[in-house]
């Protein structure tokens, strides 16, 4: 990480814009999930997969709320809240495919692959 987290915070201050500290939140998520479950949020230990992307998008929503940005009004009430120190859902409860390259089984009566022409 080096100086990047602090440099990004400083850049936000200089630009007089909101700063959402995804670095700290991602560290909290990894610690909360533990070694075995946190590995399920990443493709290669660095880049997130669908599950990790979901968790980080929830962090962004919470950051928007905490910063009280104008776009907060577009967050629907059913979005709920998210605590990066107690992330939910856990990987085994996540309903989207962990890897979008691996298709979910099709329901009976539906084609297994849809071709786009």
Secondary structure by P-SEA (a helix, b strand, c coil): ccaaaaaaaaaaaaacccccaaaaaaaaaaaaacaaaaaaaccccccccaaaaaaaaaaaaaaaaaaccccccccccccbbbbcccccccccccccccccccccccccccccccccc
